[in-house]
Amino acid sequence: MKKTLCFALVLSGLLCACGLTKKDLGLNRSTPDETKVETRAPLDLPPDFDTLPE
């Protein structure tokens, strides 16, 4: 029983160390690529902003 448990733990550790297995299991973190980030246009104020009722 202990040998089977140890074998399962070692095997799972080896599989998690593999990059493809991490990707398939969804354990890999995907960071955003800062070169692909698009900037947004600045917000505009309405033309009658100064005359809005309070």
C-alpha distance matrix in Angstrom:
0.0 3.8 5.5 5.3 6.4 8.7 9.9 10.7 12.5 14.4 15.3 16.6 18.5 20.1 21.2 22.7 24.6 26.4 29.6 29.8 26.4 27.6 30.8 29.2 26.9 29.9 28.7 31.7 34.7 38.0 40.9 44.4 46.8 49.7 52.1 51.6 52.3 55.6 58.0 59.6 63.3 64.4 65.2 68.9 70.9 73.0 76.7 77.9 75.4 78.2 80.0 77.2 78.1 76.5
3.8 0.0 3.8 5.4 5.1 6.1 8.5 9.8 10.6 12.2 14.0 15.3 16.5 18.3 19.9 21.1 22.7 24.8 28.2 28.8 25.5 26.4 29.8 28.7 26.4 29.1 27.4 30.3 33.1 36.5 39.2 42.9 45.2 48.0 50.4 50.2 50.9 54.3 56.5 58.3 62.0 63.0 63.9 67.6 69.7 72.0 75.6 76.8 74.2 76.9 78.9 76.1 77.1 75.4
5.5 3.8 0.0 3.8 5.5 5.1 6.0 8.5 9.9 10.5 11.9 14.1 15.3 16.3 18.1 19.9 21.1 22.9 26.5 27.0 23.9 25.2 28.6 27.5 25.6 28.6 26.9 29.6 32.6 35.9 38.7 42.3 44.4 47.3 49.5 49.3 50.3 53.8 56.2 58.1 61.9 63.1 64.2 67.9 70.1 72.4 76.0 77.4 74.9 77.6 79.7 77.0 78.2 76.6
5.3 5.4 3.8 0.0 3.8 5.5 5.0 6.1 8.6 9.9 10.3 12.1 14.1 15.3 16.2 18.2 20.0 21.4 24.8 24.9 21.6 23.1 26.3 24.8 22.8 26.0 24.8 27.6 30.8 33.9 36.9 40.4 42.6 45.7 47.8 47.4 48.3 51.7 54.2 56.0 59.8 61.1 62.1 65.7 68.0 70.2 73.7 75.2 72.8 75.6 77.5 74.8 76.0 74.5
6.4 5.1 5.5 3.8 0.0 3.8 5.4 5.1 6.2 8.6 9.8 10.6 12.3 14.3 15.3 16.5 18.5 20.4 23.6 24.0 20.6 21.5 24.8 23.6 21.3 24.1 22.5 25.5 28.4 31.8 34.6 38.2 40.5 43.5 45.8 45.4 46.1 49.5 51.8 53.6 57.3 58.4 59.4 63.1 65.2 67.4 71.0 72.4 69.9 72.6 74.6 71.8 73.0 71.4
8.7 6.1 5.1 5.5 3.8 0.0 3.8 5.4 5.1 6.1 8.5 9.9 10.6 12.3 14.2 15.4 16.7 18.9 22.3 23.2 20.1 20.9 24.4 23.7 21.6 24.3 22.3 24.9 27.8 31.2 33.8 37.5 39.6 42.5 44.8 44.7 45.5 49.0 51.3 53.3 57.0 58.2 59.3 63.1 65.3 67.7 71.2 72.7 70.1 72.8 74.9 72.3 73.6 72.0
9.9 8.5 6.0 5.0 5.4 3.8 0.0 3.8 5.5 5.2 6.0 8.5 9.8 10.5 12.1 14.2 15.4 17.0 20.5 21.0 18.0 19.5 22.8 21.8 20.2 23.2 21.6 24.0 27.3 30.4 33.3 36.8 38.8 41.8 43.9 43.7 44.8 48.3 50.8 52.9 56.6 58.0 59.2 62.9 65.3 67.6 71.2 72.8 70.3 73.2 75.3 72.7 74.1 72.7
10.7 9.8 8.5 6.1 5.1 5.4 3.8 0.0 3.8 5.5 5.1 6.0 8.5 9.9 10.5 12.1 14.2 15.7 18.9 19.1 15.8 17.0 20.3 19.0 17.1 20.1 18.8 21.5 24.7 27.9 30.9 34.4 36.5 39.6 41.7 41.3 42.3 45.7 48.2 50.1 53.8 55.2 56.3 60.0 62.3 64.5 68.1 69.6 67.2 70.1 72.1 69.5 70.8 69.5
12.5 10.6 9.9 8.6 6.2 5.1 5.5 3.8 0.0 3.8 5.5 5.2 6.1 8.7 9.9 10.6 12.4 14.7 17.8 18.7 15.5 15.9 19.5 18.9 16.6 19.2 17.2 19.9 22.8 26.1 28.9 32.5 34.7 37.6 39.9 39.7 40.5 44.0 46.3 48.3 52.0 53.2 54.3 58.1 60.4 62.7 66.3 67.8 65.3 68.0 70.1 67.6 68.9 67.4
14.4 12.2 10.5 9.9 8.6 6.1 5.2 5.5 3.8 0.0 3.8 5.5 5.1 6.2 8.6 9.9 10.7 12.9 16.4 17.5 14.8 15.7 19.3 19.0 17.4 19.9 17.8 19.9 22.9 26.1 28.8 32.4 34.3 37.2 39.3 39.3 40.4 44.0 46.4 48.7 52.4 53.7 55.1 58.9 61.3 63.8 67.2 68.9 66.4 69.2 71.4 69.0 70.5 69.1
15.3 14.0 11.9 10.3 9.8 8.5 6.0 5.1 5.5 3.8 0.0 3.8 5.4 5.1 6.2 8.6 10.0 11.1 14.7 15.1 12.2 13.8 17.1 16.3 15.1 18.1 16.5 18.6 22.0 25.0 27.9 31.4 33.2 36.3 38.2 38.0 39.3 42.7 45.4 47.6 51.3 52.9 54.3 58.0 60.5 62.9 66.3 68.1 65.8 68.7 70.8 68.4 70.0 68.7
16.6 15.3 14.1 12.1 10.6 9.9 8.5 6.0 5.2 5.5 3.8 0.0 3.8 5.4 5.1 6.1 8.6 10.1 13.1 13.6 10.3 11.1 14.6 13.9 12.0 14.8 13.2 15.7 18.9 22.0 25.0 28.5 30.5 33.7 35.7 35.4 36.4 39.8 42.4 44.4 48.2 49.6 50.9 54.6 57.1 59.4 62.9 64.6 62.2 65.1 67.2 64.7 66.3 65.0
18.5 16.5 15.3 14.1 12.3 10.6 9.8 8.5 6.1 5.1 5.4 3.8 0.0 3.8 5.5 5.2 6.3 9.0 12.0 13.6 10.9 11.0 14.7 15.0 13.3 15.4 13.0 14.9 17.9 21.1 23.7 27.4 29.2 32.2 34.3 34.3 35.4 38.9 41.4 43.6 47.3 48.7 50.1 53.9 56.4 58.9 62.3 64.0 61.6 64.4 66.6 64.3 65.9 64.6
20.1 18.3 16.3 15.3 14.3 12.3 10.5 9.9 8.7 6.2 5.1 5.4 3.8 0.0 3.8 5.5 5.2 6.8 10.4 11.8 9.7 10.8 14.2 14.5 13.7 16.1 14.0 15.3 18.6 21.4 24.1 27.6 29.0 32.1 33.9 34.0 35.4 39.0 41.7 44.1 47.8 49.4 51.0 54.8 57.4 59.9 63.3 65.2 62.9 65.7 68.0 65.8 67.6 66.4
21.2 19.9 18.1 16.2 15.3 14.2 12.1 10.5 9.9 8.6 6.2 5.1 5.5 3.8 0.0 3.8 5.4 5.4 8.6 9.0 6.3 8.0 11.2 10.9 10.3 13.0 11.6 13.1 16.7 19.3 22.4 25.7 27.3 30.6 32.3 32.0 33.4 36.9 39.7 41.9 45.7 47.4 49.0 52.6 55.3 57.7 61.0 63.0 60.8 63.8 66.0 63.7 65.5 64.4
22.7 21.1 19.9 18.2 16.5 15.4 14.2 12.1 10.6 9.9 8.6 6.1 5.2 5.5 3.8 0.0 3.8 5.4 7.5 8.8 6.2 5.8 9.6 10.2 8.9 10.8 8.5 10.1 13.5 16.4 19.3 22.8 24.6 27.7 29.7 29.5 30.7 34.2 36.8 39.1 42.8 44.4 45.9 49.6 52.2 54.6 58.0 59.9 57.6 60.5 62.7 60.4 62.2 61.1
24.6 22.7 21.1 20.0 18.5 16.7 15.4 14.2 12.4 10.7 10.0 8.6 6.3 5.2 5.4 3.8 0.0 3.8 6.3 8.9 7.8 7.4 10.7 12.3 11.8 13.1 10.6 10.9 14.0 16.7 19.2 22.7 24.1 27.0 28.9 29.1 30.5 34.2 36.8 39.3 43.0 44.6 46.4 50.1 52.8 55.4 58.7 60.7 58.4 61.2 63.6 61.5 63.4 62.3
26.4 24.8 22.9 21.4 20.4 18.9 17.0 15.7 14.7 12.9 11.1 10.1 9.0 6.8 5.4 5.4 3.8 0.0 3.8 5.6 5.4 6.4 8.9 10.2 10.8 12.4 10.9 10.7 14.1 16.1 18.9 22.1 23.2 26.4 27.9 27.9 29.6 33.2 36.1 38.6 42.3 44.2 46.1 49.7 52.6 55.1 58.3 60.5 58.3 61.3 63.7 61.6 63.6 62.8
29.6 28.2 26.5 24.8 23.6 22.3 20.5 18.9 17.8 16.4 14.7 13.1 12.0 10.4 8.6 7.5 6.3 3.8 0.0 3.8 5.5 5.1 6.3 8.7 10.0 10.6 9.4 8.0 11.3 12.7 15.5 18.6 19.5 22.8 24.1 24.1 25.9 29.5 32.4 35.0 38.7 40.7 42.6 46.2 49.2 51.7 54.8 57.1 55.0 58.0 60.4 58.4 60.5 59.8
29.8 28.8 27.0 24.9 24.0 23.2 21.0 19.1 18.7 17.5 15.1 13.6 13.6 11.8 9.0 8.8 8.9 5.6 3.8 0.0 3.8 5.4 5.0 6.2 8.6 9.8 10.0 9.1 12.6 13.6 16.8 19.4 20.4 24.0 25.0 24.4 26.4 29.7 32.9 35.3 39.0 41.2 43.0 46.5 49.5 51.8 55.0 57.2 55.4 58.5 60.7 58.7 60.8 60.2
26.4 25.5 23.9 21.6 20.6 20.1 18.0 15.8 15.5 14.8 12.2 10.3 10.9 9.7 6.3 6.2 7.8 5.4 5.5 3.8 0.0 3.8 5.4 5.0 6.1 8.4 8.4 9.1 12.9 14.7 18.1 21.0 22.5 26.0 27.5 26.7 28.4 31.6 34.7 36.8 40.6 42.6 44.1 47.7 50.5 52.8 56.0 58.1 56.2 59.3 61.4 59.2 61.1 60.4
27.6 26.4 25.2 23.1 21.5 20.9 19.5 17.0 15.9 15.7 13.8 11.1 11.0 10.8 8.0 5.8 7.4 6.4 5.1 5.4 3.8 0.0 3.8 5.5 5.2 6.0 4.9 5.5 9.3 11.5 14.9 18.0 19.9 23.2 25.0 24.4 25.7 29.1 31.9 34.0 37.8 39.6 41.1 44.8 47.5 49.8 53.2 55.2 53.1 56.1 58.3 56.1 58.0 57.1
30.8 29.8 28.6 26.3 24.8 24.4 22.8 20.3 19.5 19.3 17.1 14.6 14.7 14.2 11.2 9.6 10.7 8.9 6.3 5.0 5.4 3.8 0.0 3.8 5.5 5.1 6.1 5.3 8.7 9.7 13.3 16.0 17.6 21.2 22.7 21.7 23.2 26.4 29.4 31.5 35.2 37.3 38.8 42.4 45.3 47.5 50.7 52.9 51.0 54.1 56.2 54.1 56.1 55.5
29.2 28.7 27.5 24.8 23.6 23.7 21.8 19.0 18.9 19.0 16.3 13.9 15.0 14.5 10.9 10.2 12.3 10.2 8.7 6.2 5.0 5.5 3.8 0.0 3.8 5.5 7.8 8.5 11.8 12.8 16.6 19.0 20.7 24.4 25.7 24.4 25.8 28.8 31.9 33.7 37.4 39.5 40.9 44.3 47.2 49.2 52.5 54.5 52.7 56.0 57.9 55.6 57.5 56.9
26.9 26.4 25.6 22.8 21.3 21.6 20.2 17.1 16.6 17.4 15.1 12.0 13.3 13.7 10.3 8.9 11.8 10.8 10.0 8.6 6.1 5.2 5.5 3.8 0.0 3.8 5.6 8.0 11.2 13.1 16.8 19.5 21.8 25.2 27.1 25.7 26.7 29.7 32.6 34.2 37.9 39.7 40.8 44.4 47.0 49.0 52.5 54.3 52.3 55.5 57.4 54.9 56.6 55.8
29.9 29.1 28.6 26.0 24.1 24.3 23.2 20.1 19.2 19.9 18.1 14.8 15.4 16.1 13.0 10.8 13.1 12.4 10.6 9.8 8.4 6.0 5.1 5.5 3.8 0.0 3.8 5.6 8.0 9.7 13.3 16.0 18.5 21.8 23.9 22.5 23.2 26.2 28.9 30.5 34.3 36.0 37.1 40.7 43.3 45.4 48.8 50.7 48.6 51.8 53.7 51.3 53.1 52.3
28.7 27.4 26.9 24.8 22.5 22.3 21.6 18.8 17.2 17.8 16.5 13.2 13.0 14.0 11.6 8.5 10.6 10.9 9.4 10.0 8.4 4.9 6.1 7.8 5.6 3.8 0.0 3.8 6.5 9.5 12.7 15.9 18.5 21.6 23.9 23.1 23.7 27.0 29.5 31.3 35.1 36.5 37.8 41.5 44.0 46.3 49.8 51.6 49.3 52.3 54.4 52.1 53.8 52.8
31.7 30.3 29.6 27.6 25.5 24.9 24.0 21.5 19.9 19.9 18.6 15.7 14.9 15.3 13.1 10.1 10.9 10.7 8.0 9.1 9.1 5.5 5.3 8.5 8.0 5.6 3.8 0.0 3.8 6.4 9.6 12.9 15.1 18.3 20.5 19.9 20.8 24.2 26.8 29.0 32.7 34.3 35.9 39.6 42.3 44.8 48.1 50.1 47.9 50.8 53.1 51.0 53.0 52.1
34.7 33.1 32.6 30.8 28.4 27.8 27.3 24.7 22.8 22.9 22.0 18.9 17.9 18.6 16.7 13.5 14.0 14.1 11.3 12.6 12.9 9.3 8.7 11.8 11.2 8.0 6.5 3.8 0.0 3.8 6.3 9.8 12.4 15.2 17.8 17.4 17.8 21.2 23.6 25.7 29.5 30.9 32.5 36.2 38.9 41.4 44.7 46.7 44.4 47.3 49.7 47.6 49.6 48.7
38.0 36.5 35.9 33.9 31.8 31.2 30.4 27.9 26.1 26.1 25.0 22.0 21.1 21.4 19.3 16.4 16.7 16.1 12.7 13.6 14.7 11.5 9.7 12.8 13.1 9.7 9.5 6.4 3.8 0.0 3.8 6.6 9.1 12.2 14.5 13.8 14.4 17.9 20.5 22.7 26.5 28.2 30.0 33.6 36.5 39.0 42.2 44.4 42.3 45.3 47.7 45.7 47.9 47.3
40.9 39.2 38.7 36.9 34.6 33.8 33.3 30.9 28.9 28.8 27.9 25.0 23.7 24.1 22.4 19.3 19.2 18.9 15.5 16.8 18.1 14.9 13.3 16.6 16.8 13.3 12.7 9.6 6.3 3.8 0.0 3.8 6.5 9.0 11.8 11.6 11.8 15.5 17.7 20.2 23.9 25.5 27.4 31.1 34.0 36.8 39.8 42.1 39.9 42.7 45.3 43.5 45.9 45.2
44.4 42.9 42.3 40.4 38.2 37.5 36.8 34.4 32.5 32.4 31.4 28.5 27.4 27.6 25.7 22.8 22.7 22.1 18.6 19.4 21.0 18.0 16.0 19.0 19.5 16.0 15.9 12.9 9.8 6.6 3.8 0.0 3.8 6.1 8.8 8.1 8.1 11.7 14.1 16.7 20.3 22.1 24.2 27.9 30.9 33.6 36.6 39.0 37.0 39.9 42.4 40.8 43.3 42.9
46.8 45.2 44.4 42.6 40.5 39.6 38.8 36.5 34.7 34.3 33.2 30.5 29.2 29.0 27.3 24.6 24.1 23.2 19.5 20.4 22.5 19.9 17.6 20.7 21.8 18.5 18.5 15.1 12.4 9.1 6.5 3.8 0.0 3.8 5.4 5.6 6.9 10.6 13.3 16.4 19.9 22.0 24.6 28.0 31.3 34.1 36.8 39.5 37.6 40.5 43.1 41.8 44.5 44.3
49.7 48.0 47.3 45.7 43.5 42.5 41.8 39.6 37.6 37.2 36.3 33.7 32.2 32.1 30.6 27.7 27.0 26.4 22.8 24.0 26.0 23.2 21.2 24.4 25.2 21.8 21.6 18.3 15.2 12.2 9.0 6.1 3.8 0.0 3.8 5.4 5.4 8.9 10.8 14.2 17.5 19.3 22.1 25.6 28.8 31.8 34.4 37.1 35.1 37.8 40.7 39.5 42.4 42.1
52.1 50.4 49.5 47.8 45.8 44.8 43.9 41.7 39.9 39.3 38.2 35.7 34.3 33.9 32.3 29.7 28.9 27.9 24.1 25.0 27.5 25.0 22.7 25.7 27.1 23.9 23.9 20.5 17.8 14.5 11.8 8.8 5.4 3.8 0.0 3.8 5.7 8.3 10.7 14.4 17.3 19.6 22.7 25.9 29.4 32.2 34.5 37.5 35.9 38.6 41.4 40.5 43.5 43.6
51.6 50.2 49.3 47.4 45.4 44.7 43.7 41.3 39.7 39.3 38.0 35.4 34.3 34.0 32.0 29.5 29.1 27.9 24.1 24.4 26.7 24.4 21.7 24.4 25.7 22.5 23.1 19.9 17.4 13.8 11.6 8.1 5.6 5.4 3.8 0.0 3.8 6.3 9.6 12.8 16.0 18.7 21.4 24.6 28.1 30.7 33.1 36.1 34.6 37.6 40.2 39.1 42.1 42.3
52.3 50.9 50.3 48.3 46.1 45.5 44.8 42.3 40.5 40.4 39.3 36.4 35.4 35.4 33.4 30.7 30.5 29.6 25.9 26.4 28.4 25.7 23.2 25.8 26.7 23.2 23.7 20.8 17.8 14.4 11.8 8.1 6.9 5.4 5.7 3.8 0.0 3.8 6.6 9.6 13.1 15.5 18.1 21.4 24.8 27.5 30.1 32.9 31.3 34.2 36.8 35.6 38.6 38.6
55.6 54.3 53.8 51.7 49.5 49.0 48.3 45.7 44.0 44.0 42.7 39.8 38.9 39.0 36.9 34.2 34.2 33.2 29.5 29.7 31.6 29.1 26.4 28.8 29.7 26.2 27.0 24.2 21.2 17.9 15.5 11.7 10.6 8.9 8.3 6.3 3.8 0.0 3.8 6.5 9.7 12.6 15.3 18.3 21.9 24.4 26.8 29.8 28.4 31.4 34.0 32.9 36.0 36.4
58.0 56.5 56.2 54.2 51.8 51.3 50.8 48.2 46.3 46.4 45.4 42.4 41.4 41.7 39.7 36.8 36.8 36.1 32.4 32.9 34.7 31.9 29.4 31.9 32.6 28.9 29.5 26.8 23.6 20.5 17.7 14.1 13.3 10.8 10.7 9.6 6.6 3.8 0.0 3.8 6.7 9.1 12.1 15.2 18.7 21.5 23.8 26.7 25.2 28.1 30.8 29.9 33.1 33.4
59.6 58.3 58.1 56.0 53.6 53.3 52.9 50.1 48.3 48.7 47.6 44.4 43.6 44.1 41.9 39.1 39.3 38.6 35.0 35.3 36.8 34.0 31.5 33.7 34.2 30.5 31.3 29.0 25.7 22.7 20.2 16.7 16.4 14.2 14.4 12.8 9.6 6.5 3.8 0.0 3.8 6.4 8.8 11.9 15.4 18.0 20.4 23.3 21.9 24.9 27.4 26.5 29.6 30.1
63.3 62.0 61.9 59.8 57.3 57.0 56.6 53.8 52.0 52.4 51.3 48.2 47.3 47.8 45.7 42.8 43.0 42.3 38.7 39.0 40.6 37.8 35.2 37.4 37.9 34.3 35.1 32.7 29.5 26.5 23.9 20.3 19.9 17.5 17.3 16.0 13.1 9.7 6.7 3.8 0.0 3.8 6.5 8.8 12.6 15.1 17.2 20.3 19.2 22.1 24.6 24.0 27.4 28.2
64.4 63.0 63.1 61.1 58.4 58.2 58.0 55.2 53.2 53.7 52.9 49.6 48.7 49.4 47.4 44.4 44.6 44.2 40.7 41.2 42.6 39.6 37.3 39.5 39.7 36.0 36.5 34.3 30.9 28.2 25.5 22.1 22.0 19.3 19.6 18.7 15.5 12.6 9.1 6.4 3.8 0.0 3.8 6.5 9.8 12.9 15.1 17.9 16.3 19.0 21.8 21.3 24.6 25.2
65.2 63.9 64.2 62.1 59.4 59.3 59.2 56.3 54.3 55.1 54.3 50.9 50.1 51.0 49.0 45.9 46.4 46.1 42.6 43.0 44.1 41.1 38.8 40.9 40.8 37.1 37.8 35.9 32.5 30.0 27.4 24.2 24.6 22.1 22.7 21.4 18.1 15.3 12.1 8.8 6.5 3.8 0.0 3.8 6.7 9.7 12.5 14.9 13.2 16.2 18.7 17.9 21.1 21.8
68.9 67.6 67.9 65.7 63.1 63.1 62.9 60.0 58.1 58.9 58.0 54.6 53.9 54.8 52.6 49.6 50.1 49.7 46.2 46.5 47.7 44.8 42.4 44.3 44.4 40.7 41.5 39.6 36.2 33.6 31.1 27.9 28.0 25.6 25.9 24.6 21.4 18.3 15.2 11.9 8.8 6.5 3.8 0.0 3.8 6.5 8.8 11.6 10.4 13.4 15.8 15.4 18.9 20.1
70.9 69.7 70.1 68.0 65.2 65.3 65.3 62.3 60.4 61.3 60.5 57.1 56.4 57.4 55.3 52.2 52.8 52.6 49.2 49.5 50.5 47.5 45.3 47.2 47.0 43.3 44.0 42.3 38.9 36.5 34.0 30.9 31.3 28.8 29.4 28.1 24.8 21.9 18.7 15.4 12.6 9.8 6.7 3.8 0.0 3.8 6.3 8.3 6.6 9.7 12.1 11.7 15.3 16.5
73.0 72.0 72.4 70.2 67.4 67.7 67.6 64.5 62.7 63.8 62.9 59.4 58.9 59.9 57.7 54.6 55.4 55.1 51.7 51.8 52.8 49.8 47.5 49.2 49.0 45.4 46.3 44.8 41.4 39.0 36.8 33.6 34.1 31.8 32.2 30.7 27.5 24.4 21.5 18.0 15.1 12.9 9.7 6.5 3.8 0.0 3.8 5.5 5.3 8.8 10.1 9.7 13.3 15.3
76.7 75.6 76.0 73.7 71.0 71.2 71.2 68.1 66.3 67.2 66.3 62.9 62.3 63.3 61.0 58.0 58.7 58.3 54.8 55.0 56.0 53.2 50.7 52.5 52.5 48.8 49.8 48.1 44.7 42.2 39.8 36.6 36.8 34.4 34.5 33.1 30.1 26.8 23.8 20.4 17.2 15.1 12.5 8.8 6.3 3.8 0.0 3.8 5.6 8.0 9.0 10.0 13.7 16.2
77.9 76.8 77.4 75.2 72.4 72.7 72.8 69.6 67.8 68.9 68.1 64.6 64.0 65.2 63.0 59.9 60.7 60.5 57.1 57.2 58.1 55.2 52.9 54.5 54.3 50.7 51.6 50.1 46.7 44.4 42.1 39.0 39.5 37.1 37.5 36.1 32.9 29.8 26.7 23.3 20.3 17.9 14.9 11.6 8.3 5.5 3.8 0.0 3.8 5.6 5.4 6.5 10.2 12.9
75.4 74.2 74.9 72.8 69.9 70.1 70.3 67.2 65.3 66.4 65.8 62.2 61.6 62.9 60.8 57.6 58.4 58.3 55.0 55.4 56.2 53.1 51.0 52.7 52.3 48.6 49.3 47.9 44.4 42.3 39.9 37.0 37.6 35.1 35.9 34.6 31.3 28.4 25.2 21.9 19.2 16.3 13.2 10.4 6.6 5.3 5.6 3.8 0.0 3.8 5.5 5.6 9.3 11.1
78.2 76.9 77.6 75.6 72.6 72.8 73.2 70.1 68.0 69.2 68.7 65.1 64.4 65.7 63.8 60.5 61.2 61.3 58.0 58.5 59.3 56.1 54.1 56.0 55.5 51.8 52.3 50.8 47.3 45.3 42.7 39.9 40.5 37.8 38.6 37.6 34.2 31.4 28.1 24.9 22.1 19.0 16.2 13.4 9.7 8.8 8.0 5.6 3.8 0.0 3.8 5.8 8.9 10.4
80.0 78.9 79.7 77.5 74.6 74.9 75.3 72.1 70.1 71.4 70.8 67.2 66.6 68.0 66.0 62.7 63.6 63.7 60.4 60.7 61.4 58.3 56.2 57.9 57.4 53.7 54.4 53.1 49.7 47.7 45.3 42.4 43.1 40.7 41.4 40.2 36.8 34.0 30.8 27.4 24.6 21.8 18.7 15.8 12.1 10.1 9.0 5.4 5.5 3.8 0.0 3.8 6.4 9.0
77.2 76.1 77.0 74.8 71.8 72.3 72.7 69.5 67.6 69.0 68.4 64.7 64.3 65.8 63.7 60.4 61.5 61.6 58.4 58.7 59.2 56.1 54.1 55.6 54.9 51.3 52.1 51.0 47.6 45.7 43.5 40.8 41.8 39.5 40.5 39.1 35.6 32.9 29.9 26.5 24.0 21.3 17.9 15.4 11.7 9.7 10.0 6.5 5.6 5.8 3.8 0.0 3.8 6.5
78.1 77.1 78.2 76.0 73.0 73.6 74.1 70.8 68.9 70.5 70.0 66.3 65.9 67.6 65.5 62.2 63.4 63.6 60.5 60.8 61.1 58.0 56.1 57.5 56.6 53.1 53.8 53.0 49.6 47.9 45.9 43.3 44.5 42.4 43.5 42.1 38.6 36.0 33.1 29.6 27.4 24.6 21.1 18.9 15.3 13.3 13.7 10.2 9.3 8.9 6.4 3.8 0.0 3.8
76.5 75.4 76.6 74.5 71.4 72.0 72.7 69.5 67.4 69.1 68.7 65.0 64.6 66.4 64.4 61.1 62.3 62.8 59.8 60.2 60.4 57.1 55.5 56.9 55.8 52.3 52.8 52.1 48.7 47.3 45.2 42.9 44.3 42.1 43.6 42.3 38.6 36.4 33.4 30.1 28.2 25.2 21.8 20.1 16.5 15.3 16.2 12.9 11.1 10.4 9.0 6.5 3.8 0.0
